[in-house]
Amino acid sequence: MGRHLAAAGMLIDSDPELALEHARYARGKAARVGVVREAAGLTAYHAGEWAEALSELRAARRMSHGPGHIAVMADCERALGRPERALELAREAQGLKLSPDESVELRIVAAGARRDMGQLEAAVVALQGDDLDPKRRNPWSARLFYAYADNLEAAGRTEEAVKWFLNAAEADDEGETDAAERAFDLSPQD
């Protein structure tokens, strides 16, 4: 079982479907082990199997009695076309002790759920907080700034979106986003 979990972990980025096969095998052998269900849920998420991911992460959460991967669960709800349920999970998480990065990720998902529902200004507001500061550099800053810029653009606030895409590009040391390109595309061309 351990080898299958290790294989799932090694393959999750390069071949999520094969990783999921390994995670399913491990789950079949140790379905009552929370970490196995968590691994199966995260692997299913990466493979785009939203309902399976949600089911596995719920089971893992019940077994561990912790907050679980609530942002991932909320994102699964969005992917299943249920943004209202994603927002319910975000509200439920307000009473939980989340790490700063999970809290930011949940705000990004909640903003996406608002956007799915056509609530563009509410999506922008959902991302605002003390950590939305271009002077601060946290591991999640680039993603937060990018999501904020993307939602500003969707709300028709192009000038602000360009500024925040530039902030995201500056914070993106790993080159994970296309923030610089988005800023350029939105900027007036002479």
C-alpha positions, 0 to 999 in steps of 0.5 A: 500500500505504501508503495502505491501511495508513493507512486501516486505522489510521484506521478500526480503532476506528470500523469494524474490518471495513473497516480489516481489508479495507485491511490485507488488501489491504496484506498482499497487496501486501507480505506479506514486510514485517513491519510490514505483517503486524503491522498486519494482525494487529492489525487482525484482532484488533480485528475479532475475527478471532482465528485470522487475527490470531494467524497474522499476528502470528506471521509478524510476530514471525518476521520481526522476531525480537522479542517481537511482540505476545505479549499480543495473541497470548495473548489470541487463544489465549484467544478461540479457547478455548485458555487453556493455549496462552495460558499457554504464551505467557506462560511463554515471554515470561518470558525476553523483554524486554517493556515494562512495559505489555506485561508488565502486559497479558500478566499480565492475559491470563494471569489471564484464561486461569487464570479460563477454566480455573476457577483463580480464586485462581491468576488473582488471584495472576497479577496480583500484583506490585510495580505492584499498588500503589494509590499508584502511577499508571502508564498501565496502573494502572487496567486492572491494578487493574480486572482484579485487582478483577474476579478478586477478585470472581470468587473470592468475595472481594467486600470486597477487590474493592470496594476494588480497584474503587475504586482502579481508578476513582481511577486511571482518568483517561480513564474507560475502565472502569466501576470506580465502578459495579462498586464501587457494585453490590458494596457493601452497600446500606442 
